[in-house]
Amino acid sequence: MKKWMRIVLWILFTAAVVTVFVFAIQAENARELKAPKISIHVEGENAFLTENELLDRLKIRHLFTDKQAVNALRIRYVEHAIESMAEVKHVKVFKEIGSDWHIELELRKPIARIFNTSGQSYYLDQDGFMMNRSRLHTARVLVFSGSISDRYSPQSIYHFINNDSLKSSRKIDQIYRISNYVCNDPLLHKMIGQAYLEKDGDFILIPLIGDQQITFGSARSDREVRDKFDRLLKFYKEAMPHEGWDKYSEISVKYEGQIVCRKRKGA
């Protein structure tokens, strides 16, 4: 076979392959996109976002629709939209060959619910981020109320801790220290249900067991919080079984190195 004929045949063969490949890609892109395979990880029992809720949000933003073509999917836009959701800590969106695609996300873990003096209600998560309350979900966490002026902000509590002008006027960092310690201690998590901030800056803890209040005082450092809870737990483990749960109306760990109790009238 002459050389020029071999070249022509090779060109025709290459063109045919490219044409088939192009048509295959076009056919693939025109295929209907399947619903994503969603994997949601949440630590604990408080899941603030379900698969159906996530799909509904994507549909509202027109990032995923019924009978959507494969080539209309914008992975980065979807990922960015999910990242902006207050409940989401981490997200990864990726696509396989064909019409299959995946969404893997980790949800934030709420540790406190806050009711402030402005009538707002929001959550604080284990990493110190504020979360808007959900109309569909509630969390069994420590509830804070009283003279709390801190308003909802998408910023982390570390923004306030590292800002001297904000630190003196805010209580959100102290709320975080108390709730984070309670959340991570199995006994305290079952024992403490509410906290109230008085006008003088003292936190009052309301236990689920017993009928007394716990005057905690301030929570300006991790060391202070740890020391106060250590004293409180020691008292509950060593003294309460002998003294009785109804003997005292108030237990105070406000002052360093002390446990001060007020007897109930008639005890």
C-alpha positions in Angstrom: 0.0 0.0 0.0 1.2 3.4 -1.0 2.4 5.7 1.8 -0.2 8.4 1.0 -3.0 5.8 1.3 -1.8 4.7 4.7 -1.8 8.3 5.8 -5.3 8.9 4.6 -6.6 5.8 6.2 -4.9 6.7 9.5 -6.5 10.2 9.3 -9.9 8.8 8.6 -9.5 6.3 11.5 -8.5 9.0 13.9 -11.3 11.2 12.9 -13.8 8.4 13.4 -12.5 7.7 16.9 -12.7 11.4 17.8 -16.2 11.6 16.4 -17.4 8.6 18.4 -15.7 9.9 21.5 -17.3 13.4 21.1 -20.7 11.9 20.6 -20.2 9.6 23.6 -19.3 12.6 25.8 -22.3 14.6 24.5 -24.6 11.6 25.1 -23.2 11.2 28.6 -23.6 14.9 29.5 -27.2 14.8 28.2 -28.1 12.0 30.6 -30.3 12.7 33.5 -28.4 13.4 36.7 -29.2 11.1 39.6 -30.0 12.3 43.1 -26.7 12.5 45.1 -25.6 9.8 47.5 -25.5 11.7 50.8 -23.5 10.7 53.8 -24.0 12.7 57.0 -21.8 12.3 60.0 -22.9 13.8 63.3 -21.3 13.3 66.8 -24.0 12.5 69.3 -27.8 12.6 68.9 -28.4 16.1 67.7 -28.6 16.1 63.9 -29.7 19.5 62.7 -29.8 18.6 59.0 -31.3 15.5 57.2 -30.8 14.2 53.7 -34.2 15.4 52.6 -33.7 18.9 54.1 -30.3 19.2 52.3 -31.8 18.2 48.9 -34.7 20.7 49.4 -32.2 23.5 50.1 -30.2 22.6 46.9 -33.4 22.6 44.9 -34.5 25.9 46.2 -31.2 27.4 45.1 -31.5 25.6 41.7 -28.3 23.8 42.3 -30.0 20.4 41.8 -33.3 19.9 40.0 -35.4 17.0 38.8 -34.4 15.8 35.3 -31.3 17.9 35.4 -28.6 17.0 32.8 -25.3 15.7 34.0 -23.4 18.6 32.4 -25.5 21.1 34.3 -24.0 20.0 37.7 -21.6 22.6 39.2 -19.7 20.8 41.9 -17.9 23.8 43.3 -21.1 25.9 43.5 -22.9 23.0 45.4 -19.9 22.6 47.8 -19.7 26.3 48.5 -23.5 26.5 49.1 -23.4 23.7 51.6 -20.3 25.1 53.3 -22.3 28.3 54.0 -24.9 26.4 56.0 -24.6 27.1 59.7 -25.1 23.4 60.6 -22.2 22.2 58.5 -18.7 21.8 59.7 -17.0 20.1 56.7 -18.3 19.1 53.3 -16.9 17.3 50.2 -18.8 17.0 46.9 -17.5 14.8 44.1 -18.7 13.1 41.0 -18.1 9.6 39.5 -18.0 8.7 35.8 -21.6 8.6 34.7 -24.5 10.2 36.5 -23.5 9.3 40.1 -22.3 12.0 42.5 -21.7 12.2 46.2 -22.1 14.6 49.1 -20.2 13.8 52.3 -20.6 16.2 55.2 -19.9 16.5 58.9 -22.4 18.5 61.0 -21.6 20.8 63.9 -22.2 19.6 67.4 -24.2 22.0 69.6 -23.3 22.2 73.2 -25.4 25.1 74.5 -28.6 27.0 73.6 -28.6 30.7 74.5 -31.6 33.0 75.1 -30.4 36.6 75.2 -32.0 39.8 76.4 -32.9 40.9 72.8 -35.2 37.9 72.4 -32.8 36.0 70.2 -32.2 32.3 70.6 -29.2 30.5 69.1 -26.8 27.6 69.7 -23.1 27.4 70.4 -21.2 24.5 69.0 -18.2 22.6 70.3 -15.8 24.6 68.2 -17.1 27.9 69.5 -19.2 28.9 66.5 -22.7 30.3 66.9 -25.5 28.5 65.1 -29.0 29.9 64.3 -31.8 27.9 65.9 -33.6 25.5 63.7 -37.4 25.5 63.3 -37.3 21.7 62.7 -34.8 20.5 65.3 -33.9 21.0 68.9 -30.9 19.8 70.8 -30.7 18.5 74.4 -28.0 20.8 75.6 -27.2 23.2 78.4 -29.6 26.2 78.3 -28.3 29.7 79.2 -30.6 32.6 80.0 -30.6 35.7 82.1 -28.6 38.9 81.6 -27.0 37.8 78.3 -26.6 40.7 75.8 -24.5 38.8 73.3 -26.3 38.7 70.0 -26.0 36.1 67.3 -22.9 36.4 65.1 -21.4 34.0 62.5 -18.0 34.6 64.1 -16.2 32.2 66.5 -16.0 33.0 70.2 -12.2 33.2 69.7 -12.8 36.5 67.8 -14.1 37.9 71.1 -11.5 36.2 73.3 -8.7 37.8 71.3 -10.3 41.3 71.2 -9.8 43.1 74.5 -12.5 45.7 73.8 -15.1 43.0 73.1 -13.9 40.6 75.8 -14.8 42.9 78.7 -18.4 43.4 77.4 -19.2 39.9 76.3 -20.1 36.7 78.2 -20.1 34.3 75.2 -16.6 33.1 76.0 -17.5 32.2 79.6 -20.7 30.5 78.3 -18.5 28.4 76.0 -16.1 27.4 78.7 -18.9 26.2 81.0 -20.9 24.4 78.4 -17.9 22.8 76.8 -16.7 21.4 80.1 -20.2 20.1 81.0 -20.7 18.6 77.6 -17.4 16.6 77.8 -18.0 15.3 81.3 -20.4 12.3 81.4 -21.6 13.0 85.0 -22.0 16.8 84.6 -23.8 16.3 81.3 -26.5 14.3 83.1 -26.5 16.5 86.2 -26.6 20.1 84.9 -29.6 21.3 82.8 -29.7 25.1 82.9 -27.5 28.1 83.7 -28.6 31.6 84.5 -26.5 34.7 84.3 -27.2 37.3 87.0 -26.7 41.0 86.5 -23.6 41.0 88.7 -21.9 38.5 86.3 -22.3 35.4 88.4 -23.5 32.2 86.6 -26.1 30.1 88.6 -26.3 26.5 87.6 -29.6 24.6 88.0 -29.0 20.8 88.4 -31.4 18.2 87.1 -30.8 16.2 90.4 -31.7 17.8 93.7 -33.5 21.0 94.5 -30.6 23.4 95.0 -28.9 26.1 93.0 -25.2 26.1 92.3 -23.5 29.5 92.5 -20.7 29.1 90.0 -19.5 32.7 89.7 -17.4 33.7 86.7 -15.7 31.5 84.1 -12.8 33.7 82.8 -10.3 30.9 82.2 -10.2 27.1 81.5 -8.3 26.7 84.8 -11.0 28.5 86.8 -13.7 26.4 85.3 -11.9 23.1 85.8 -11.1 24.0 89.5 -14.7 24.9 90.3 -16.2 21.8 88.7 -13.6 19.6 90.4 -14.7 21.0 93.8 -18.3 20.6 92.9 -18.0 16.9 91.8 -15.9 16.1 94.8 -18.7 17.5 97.0 -21.4 15.6 95.2 -19.5 12.3 95.4 -18.2 12.5 98.9 -20.6 14.8 100.9 -24.0 14.5 99.3 -24.5 10.8 100.0 -24.0 11.4 103.7 -25.7 14.9 104.0 -28.7 14.1 101.8 -29.8 15.7 98.6 -32.4 18.0 100.2 -30.3 19.5 103.0 -28.9 22.5 101.1 -30.7 25.2 99.1 -27.4 26.6 97.7 -23.9 25.3 96.9 -21.3 27.9 96.0 -18.0 27.3 94.4 -17.6 30.9 93.5 -14.6 31.6 95.7 -11.2 29.9 95.0 -10.5 26.8 97.2 -13.9 26.9 98.9 -17.3 25.2 98.9 -19.9 27.2 100.8 -23.3 25.7 101.4 -26.5 27.2 102.6 -28.9 25.0 104.6 -32.5 24.8 103.6 -34.9 26.1 106.2 -36.0 23.3 108.5 -33.1 21.1 107.5 
